Amino acid sequence: LVQVLERGDDVVWNVERDAKIQQAEDLVDVNPDIARRAPVPLTSVQRGFVSAAGNSDTTQRLLTLLRILRNRYHSTLPFQVWTFPGELSPHSAEYRELTEELGATVHETTGLAKDPGAWKNFQIKGLAITSSSFRELVYLDSDNIPLRNPTKLFDSARYLDRDAKAAFWPDLSKD
């Protein structure tokens, strides 16, 4: 988004696309068989979770998070994991557990490389959110361990209030 603004491009909400998404949601609610003929892909009307991981530490933490979501809270919402290119091998046991056992999809970023000299590479978080195919999402850091099923956030009064756009909480370590 910063790059778009720096280029001087306008950032405009696409009202027509939003109307088509709503139309697709209405059609699917009435008749799920219509889903394949919806005016926009169903991936754009889904709710889901998004996170970033890839190195050994973040991937292990993410596996713990996903095990809790799937096995303790029985969440069936889709989960997208975003990594830097080449960071998480599709041949690794962690990748297989994420995708085959826990039902996550793994996506490599494009146009964004990991800065090897940086202490943290926070830039992947924003890209993961904006590149996600979900219309509504909850971004969870790999070290977030929810005390309740976060799926319920989508039905909370605060979320359903159209004036509320996002919720944030600080990292305990303040890093």
Backbone as CSV, one residue per row, in Angstrom:
resi,resn,N_x,N_y,N_z,CA_x,CA_y,CA_z,C_x,C_y,C_z
1,LEU,0.829,-1.187,0.000,0.000,0.000,0.000,0.871,1.248,0.000
2,VAL,1.945,1.214,0.775,2.851,2.356,0.811,3.434,2.615,-0.578
3,GLN,3.825,1.541,-1.260,4.390,1.694,-2.600,3.369,2.272,-3.569
4,VAL,2.133,1.867,-3.462,1.080,2.396,-4.325,0.914,3.886,-4.081
5,LEU,0.883,4.277,-2.823,0.736,5.691,-2.485,1.963,6.500,-2.900
6,GLU,3.161,5.933,-2.713,4.383,6.634,-3.105,4.448,6.869,-4.610
7,ARG,3.877,5.937,-5.390,3.824,6.131,-6.836,2.826,7.205,-7.222
8,GLY,1.983,7.600,-6.280,0.974,8.610,-6.572,-0.322,8.023,-7.078
9,ASP,-0.443,6.681,-7.046,-1.678,6.051,-7.494,-2.777,6.273,-6.453
10,ASP,-4.007,6.384,-6.934,-5.140,6.525,-6.045,-5.480,5.181,-5.421
11,VAL,-5.917,5.210,-4.184,-6.410,4.029,-3.506,-7.908,4.240,-3.344
12,VAL,-8.684,3.435,-4.066,-10.126,3.614,-4.104,-10.800,2.292,-3.789
13,TRP,-11.795,2.348,-2.916,-12.570,1.148,-2.622,-13.382,0.796,-3.851
14,ASN,-13.367,-0.447,-4.251,-14.081,-0.898,-5.439,-15.507,-1.292,-5.038
15,VAL,-16.405,-0.324,-5.111,-17.788,-0.535,-4.700,-18.462,-1.580,-5.578
16,GLU,-18.165,-1.569,-6.867,-18.773,-2.538,-7.779,-18.366,-3.958,-7.408
17,ARG,-17.083,-4.169,-7.104,-16.616,-5.503,-6.708,-17.260,-5.914,-5.393
18,ASP,-17.394,-4.976,-4.447,-18.021,-5.283,-3.174,-19.472,-5.711,-3.382
19,ALA,-20.181,-5.050,-4.297,-21.568,-5.416,-4.600,-21.630,-6.820,-5.204
20,LYS,-20.659,-7.154,-6.068,-20.629,-8.491,-6.663,-20.336,-9.549,-5.604
21,ILE,-19.466,-9.227,-4.662,-19.173,-10.163,-3.578,-20.432,-10.394,-2.754
22,GLN,-21.152,-9.313,-2.430,-22.387,-9.459,-1.659,-23.404,-10.292,-2.441
23,GLN,-23.486,-10.053,-3.738,-24.405,-10.816,-4.576,-24.016,-12.298,-4.542
24,ALA,-22.725,-12.590,-4.619,-22.262,-13.981,-4.573,-22.603,-14.606,-3.230
25,GLU,-22.402,-13.863,-2.139,-22.734,-14.390,-0.819,-24.224,-14.698,-0.727
26,ASP,-25.068,-13.798,-1.248,-26.511,-14.007,-1.217,-26.900,-15.245,-2.015
27,LEU,-26.291,-15.423,-3.182,-26.591,-16.585,-4.017,-26.191,-17.879,-3.323
28,VAL,-25.033,-17.862,-2.711,-24.535,-19.066,-2.044,-25.402,-19.395,-0.840
29,ASP,-25.860,-18.360,-0.106,-26.732,-18.603,1.041,-28.037,-19.261,0.606
30,VAL,-28.553,-18.861,-0.550,-29.816,-19.402,-1.041,-29.620,-20.797,-1.639
31,ASN,-28.579,-20.963,-2.442,-28.373,-22.231,-3.133,-26.875,-22.474,-3.319
32,PRO,-26.277,-23.340,-2.494,-24.837,-23.591,-2.610,-24.406,-24.095,-3.983
33,ASP,-25.313,-24.720,-4.742,-24.947,-25.213,-6.075,-24.651,-24.070,-7.039
34,ILE,-25.133,-22.881,-6.714,-24.890,-21.722,-7.568,-23.460,-21.200,-7.383
35,ALA,-22.783,-21.659,-6.336,-21.463,-21.116,-5.983,-20.505,-21.076,-7.156
36,ARG,-20.489,-22.114,-7.970,-19.521,-22.138,-9.064,-19.842,-21.121,-10.150
37,ARG,-21.081,-20.587,-10.176,-21.456,-19.589,-11.173,-21.484,-18.177,-10.582
38,ALA,-21.012,-18.026,-9.344,-21.039,-16.715,-8.678,-20.188,-15.717,-9.454
39,PRO,-20.542,-14.416,-9.397,-19.818,-13.408,-10.167,-18.369,-13.189,-9.739
40,VAL,-17.994,-13.631,-8.541,-16.603,-13.550,-8.094,-16.232,-14.904,-7.512
41,PRO,-14.956,-15.251,-7.520,-14.558,-16.545,-6.963,-14.946,-16.652,-5.492
42,LEU,-15.332,-17.841,-5.085,-15.728,-18.016,-3.692,-14.593,-17.737,-2.728
43,THR,-13.353,-17.868,-3.191,-12.243,-17.595,-2.285,-12.284,-16.159,-1.793
44,SER,-12.955,-15.271,-2.503,-12.990,-13.880,-2.070,-14.135,-13.606,-1.102
45,VAL,-14.986,-14.597,-0.847,-16.075,-14.384,0.094,-15.888,-15.188,1.372
46,GLN,-14.820,-15.900,1.492,-14.569,-16.721,2.663,-14.012,-15.918,3.815
47,ARG,-14.192,-16.471,4.969,-13.504,-16.007,6.174,-12.363,-16.985,6.424
48,GLY,-11.308,-16.499,7.040,-10.226,-17.405,7.350,-9.165,-16.757,8.212
49,PHE,-8.174,-17.557,8.544,-7.036,-17.111,9.336,-5.827,-16.953,8.433
50,VAL,-4.984,-15.998,8.770,-3.760,-15.734,8.018,-2.628,-15.601,9.023
51,SER,-1.466,-16.123,8.645,-0.278,-15.985,9.473,0.948,-16.019,8.580
52,ALA,2.081,-15.684,9.154,3.352,-15.752,8.438,4.303,-16.628,9.245
53,ALA,5.040,-17.463,8.542,6.016,-18.339,9.190,6.982,-18.808,8.126
54,GLY,7.948,-19.586,8.526,8.878,-20.116,7.542,10.167,-20.597,8.150
55,ASN,10.763,-19.788,9.029,11.979,-20.287,9.657,11.588,-21.308,10.728
56,SER,12.555,-21.976,11.284,12.290,-23.076,12.212,11.455,-22.637,13.413
57,ASP,11.800,-21.514,14.039,11.093,-21.063,15.234,9.643,-20.713,14.945
58,THR,9.413,-19.879,13.925,8.034,-19.462,13.642,7.185,-20.629,13.162
59,THR,7.772,-21.543,12.428,7.011,-22.688,11.938,6.598,-23.600,13.089
60,GLN,7.487,-23.831,14.035,7.141,-24.661,15.190,6.036,-24.009,16.014
61,ARG,6.122,-22.695,16.209,5.071,-21.994,16.956,3.742,-22.055,16.202
62,LEU,3.804,-21.896,14.895,2.588,-21.940,14.082,1.947,-23.322,14.124
63,LEU,2.747,-24.362,14.114,2.209,-25.721,14.229,1.441,-25.879,15.548
64,THR,1.989,-25.338,16.623,1.309,-25.395,17.916,-0.015,-24.651,17.850
65,LEU,0.003,-23.448,17.286,-1.217,-22.651,17.141,-2.274,-23.413,16.340
66,LEU,-1.872,-23.966,15.211,-2.824,-24.687,14.363,-3.357,-25.957,15.026
67,ARG,-2.513,-26.654,15.760,-2.987,-27.839,16.478,-4.078,-27.450,17.482
68,ILE,-3.887,-26.325,18.156,-4.894,-25.850,19.113,-6.180,-25.471,18.386
69,LEU,-6.064,-24.727,17.286,-7.260,-24.327,16.540,-8.037,-25.538,16.041
70,ARG,-7.327,-26.504,15.487,-7.993,-27.662,14.882,-8.440,-28.701,15.921
71,ASN,-7.585,-29.026,16.867,-7.846,-30.145,17.768,-8.569,-29.756,19.055
72,ARG,-8.330,-28.560,19.546,-8.998,-28.137,20.783,-10.280,-27.372,20.493
73,TYR,-10.196,-26.413,19.538,-11.363,-25.577,19.236,-12.160,-26.089,18.044
74,HIS,-11.663,-27.091,17.369,-12.350,-27.713,16.222,-12.719,-26.696,15.147
75,SER,-11.844,-25.720,14.945,-12.064,-24.716,13.907,-11.811,-25.334,12.536
76,THR,-12.759,-25.115,11.648,-12.627,-25.622,10.283,-12.370,-24.497,9.284
77,LEU,-12.222,-23.265,9.785,-11.952,-22.161,8.870,-10.632,-22.384,8.146
78,PRO,-10.554,-21.966,6.886,-9.292,-22.092,6.152,-8.187,-21.278,6.825
79,PHE,-6.967,-21.734,6.646,-5.802,-21.083,7.258,-4.736,-20.935,6.181
80,GLN,-4.315,-19.691,5.927,-3.247,-19.429,4.959,-1.964,-19.053,5.695
81,VAL,-0.882,-19.696,5.313,0.441,-19.415,5.861,1.270,-18.774,4.757
82,TRP,1.864,-17.637,5.045,2.689,-16.923,4.062,4.149,-17.003,4.478
83,THR,5.007,-17.314,3.509,6.443,-17.457,3.755,7.226,-16.665,2.716
84,PHE,8.469,-16.408,3.037,9.363,-15.834,2.041,9.786,-16.938,1.081
85,PRO,10.151,-16.599,-0.152,10.540,-17.613,-1.134,11.647,-18.532,-0.616
86,GLY,11.432,-19.838,-0.782,12.433,-20.832,-0.420,12.589,-21.079,1.062
87,GLU,11.760,-20.454,1.882,11.955,-20.555,3.323,11.398,-21.843,3.933
88,LEU,10.293,-22.336,3.407,9.668,-23.540,3.950,9.530,-24.551,2.817
89,SER,10.344,-25.567,2.867,10.373,-26.558,1.790,9.109,-27.412,1.775
90,PRO,8.513,-27.589,0.586,7.345,-28.481,0.473,7.670,-29.931,0.816
91,HIS,8.939,-30.268,0.896,9.357,-31.632,1.198,9.599,-31.843,2.688
92,SER,9.472,-30.788,3.489,9.752,-30.907,4.920,8.568,-31.507,5.669
93,ALA,8.861,-32.097,6.818,7.812,-32.679,7.667,6.870,-31.586,8.166
94,GLU,7.402,-30.406,8.444,6.573,-29.299,8.930,5.567,-28.867,7.864
95,TYR,6.021,-28.770,6.623,5.139,-28.387,5.518,4.012,-29.412,5.370
96,ARG,4.379,-30.680,5.404,3.379,-31.734,5.266,2.372,-31.704,6.417
97,GLU,2.847,-31.446,7.633,1.914,-31.371,8.760,0.982,-30.171,8.607
98,LEU,1.539,-29.028,8.219,0.710,-27.839,8.011,-0.384,-28.091,6.982
99,THR,-0.001,-28.683,5.861,-0.944,-28.817,4.744,-1.800,-30.079,4.815
100,GLU,-1.183,-31.219,5.072,-1.909,-32.479,5.012,-2.661,-32.807,6.298
101,GLU,-2.051,-32.535,7.439,-2.684,-32.900,8.704,-3.547,-31.782,9.270
102,LEU,-3.109,-30.532,9.085,-3.813,-29.411,9.705,-4.595,-28.563,8.704
103,GLY,-4.516,-28.904,7.433,-5.356,-28.269,6.430,-5.026,-26.834,6.059
104,ALA,-3.827,-26.391,6.324,-3.435,-25.032,5.940,-2.957,-25.025,4.488
105,THR,-2.979,-23.859,3.878,-2.344,-23.695,2.572,-1.151,-22.789,2.765
106,VAL,-0.074,-23.098,2.084,1.168,-22.335,2.206,1.376,-21.551,0.916
107,HIS,1.674,-20.267,1.063,1.891,-19.383,-0.079,3.231,-18.672,0.092
108,GLU,4.013,-18.641,-0.976,5.254,-17.864,-0.950,4.956,-16.458,-1.443
109,THR,5.599,-15.483,-0.807,5.421,-14.101,-1.239,6.080,-13.910,-2.602
110,THR,5.557,-12.987,-3.350,6.196,-12.598,-4.603,6.477,-11.107,-4.517
111,GLY,7.609,-10.712,-5.024,7.978,-9.302,-5.011,8.458,-8.806,-3.659
112,LEU,8.672,-9.708,-2.722,9.140,-9.317,-1.395,10.113,-10.377,-0.907
113,ALA,11.324,-9.969,-0.660,12.338,-10.911,-0.196,12.650,-10.648,1.269
114,LYS,13.123,-11.671,1.922,13.528,-11.562,3.313,14.813,-10.768,3.393
115,ASP,14.891,-9.838,4.324,16.108,-9.058,4.547,16.976,-9.845,5.519
116,PRO,18.049,-10.484,5.034,18.847,-11.364,5.895,19.533,-10.636,7.046
117,GLY,19.709,-9.327,6.937,20.375,-8.590,8.003,19.434,-8.013,9.035
118,ALA,18.132,-8.151,8.810,17.150,-7.565,9.717,16.921,-8.455,10.934
119,TRP,16.662,-7.814,12.062,16.348,-8.550,13.278,15.020,-9.273,13.103
120,LYS,14.043,-8.600,12.548,12.730,-9.165,12.246,12.334,-8.728,10.842
121,ASN,11.522,-9.475,10.191,11.043,-9.150,8.847,9.524,-8.973,8.884
122,PHE,9.103,-7.913,9.576,7.687,-7.657,9.784,6.936,-7.365,8.482
123,GLN,7.641,-6.986,7.437,6.981,-6.591,6.192,6.115,-7.702,5.605
124,ILE,6.387,-8.931,5.955,5.608,-10.043,5.413,4.175,-10.035,5.951
125,LYS,3.962,-9.482,7.127,2.627,-9.506,7.731,1.630,-8.711,6.898
126,GLY,1.995,-7.502,6.541,1.101,-6.683,5.728,0.833,-7.306,4.378
127,LEU,1.868,-7.875,3.774,1.702,-8.524,2.478,0.797,-9.755,2.595
128,ALA,0.949,-10.508,3.678,0.099,-11.685,3.882,-1.374,-11.274,3.983
129,ILE,-1.632,-10.201,4.691,-3.010,-9.731,4.856,-3.576,-9.259,3.528
130,THR,-2.829,-8.431,2.816,-3.357,-7.871,1.572,-3.359,-8.881,0.424
131,SER,-2.528,-9.904,0.493,-2.483,-10.921,-0.572,-3.449,-12.073,-0.320
132,SER,-3.968,-12.152,0.871,-4.892,-13.231,1.201,-6.113,-13.179,0.297
133,SER,-6.674,-14.326,0.023,-7.888,-14.399,-0.788,-9.152,-14.221,0.052
134,PHE,-9.009,-14.092,1.365,-10.171,-13.963,2.231,-10.730,-12.546,2.193
135,ARG,-12.044,-12.459,2.198,-12.682,-11.148,2.297,-12.631,-10.679,3.749
136,GLU,-12.774,-11.601,4.678,-12.703,-11.307,6.097,-11.669,-12.246,6.697
137,LEU,-10.794,-11.690,7.522,-9.747,-12.539,8.078,-9.352,-12.106,9.469
138,VAL,-8.762,-13.052,10.157,-8.104,-12.788,11.429,-6.648,-13.129,11.189
139,TYR,-5.766,-12.126,11.384,-4.334,-12.377,11.286,-3.839,-12.772,12.673
140,LEU,-3.150,-13.889,12.742,-2.584,-14.363,14.000,-1.080,-14.494,13.842
141,ASP,-0.341,-13.863,14.722,1.093,-14.100,14.751,1.324,-15.557,15.121
142,SER,2.445,-16.082,14.699,2.723,-17.493,14.981,2.829,-17.761,16.481
143,ASP,3.126,-16.728,17.264,3.242,-16.932,18.709,1.968,-16.568,19.462
144,ASN,0.860,-16.351,18.759,-0.440,-16.132,19.415,-1.046,-17.476,19.781
145,ILE,-1.455,-17.607,21.018,-2.175,-18.797,21.454,-3.507,-18.300,22.012
146,PRO,-4.574,-18.454,21.233,-5.873,-17.953,21.695,-6.407,-18.765,22.872
147,LEU,-7.026,-18.067,23.819,-7.607,-18.726,24.983,-9.029,-19.209,24.702
148,ARG,-9.583,-18.729,23.588,-10.897,-19.174,23.115,-10.816,-19.309,21.602
149,ASN,-11.815,-19.915,21.040,-11.853,-20.086,19.594,-11.978,-18.714,18.922
150,PRO,-10.960,-18.273,18.179,-11.027,-16.947,17.556,-12.032,-16.850,16.415
151,THR,-12.588,-17.975,15.981,-13.632,-17.949,14.962,-14.807,-17.107,15.443
152,LYS,-15.036,-17.105,16.747,-16.156,-16.365,17.326,-15.991,-14.853,17.172
153,LEU,-14.777,-14.398,16.877,-14.572,-12.964,16.666,-15.418,-12.439,15.512
154,PHE,-15.649,-13.273,14.504,-16.439,-12.845,13.351,-17.901,-12.576,13.711
155,ASP,-18.365,-13.154,14.803,-19.749,-12.974,15.219,-19.895,-12.046,16.418
156,SER,-18.794,-11.464,16.864,-18.860,-10.588,18.035,-19.567,-9.278,17.683
157,ALA,-20.186,-8.681,18.686,-20.894,-7.411,18.481,-19.942,-6.339,17.969
158,ARG,-18.743,-6.306,18.493,-17.781,-5.288,18.058,-17.439,-5.455,16.587
159,TYR,-17.247,-6.691,16.145,-16.920,-6.934,14.745,-18.107,-6.601,13.841
160,LEU,-19.284,-6.983,14.260,-20.468,-6.760,13.441,-20.857,-5.285,13.364
161,ASP,-20.373,-4.473,14.302,-20.597,-3.029,14.255,-19.824,-2.488,13.061
162,ARG,-20.504,-1.942,12.098,-19.874,-1.508,10.847,-18.857,-0.382,11.048
163,ASP,-18.880,0.291,12.207,-17.893,1.341,12.448,-16.546,0.762,12.877
164,ALA,-16.547,-0.470,13.348,-15.303,-1.109,13.773,-14.648,-1.760,12.563
165,LYS,-13.385,-1.457,12.328,-12.692,-1.976,11.149,-11.598,-2.976,11.501
166,ALA,-10.984,-2.834,12.660,-9.879,-3.719,13.012,-9.694,-3.729,14.526
167,ALA,-9.050,-4.762,15.006,-8.711,-4.860,16.421,-7.231,-5.205,16.534
168,PHE,-6.549,-4.569,17.454,-5.124,-4.798,17.633,-4.828,-4.957,19.113
169,TRP,-3.809,-5.728,19.420,-3.334,-5.797,20.782,-1.822,-5.833,20.746
170,PRO,-1.194,-5.258,21.776,0.274,-5.139,21.752,0.965,-6.474,22.024
171,ASP,2.167,-6.568,21.498,3.026,-7.700,21.780,3.543,-7.525,23.196
172,LEU,3.515,-8.576,23.980,3.955,-8.470,25.367,5.395,-7.997,25.497
173,SER,6.256,-8.407,24.554,7.670,-8.021,24.651,7.920,-6.624,24.104
174,LYS,6.912,-5.992,23.528,6.994,-4.627,22.984,8.076,-4.496,21.900
175,ASP,8.349,-5.587,21.188,9.359,-5.517,20.141,8.737,-5.142,18.812
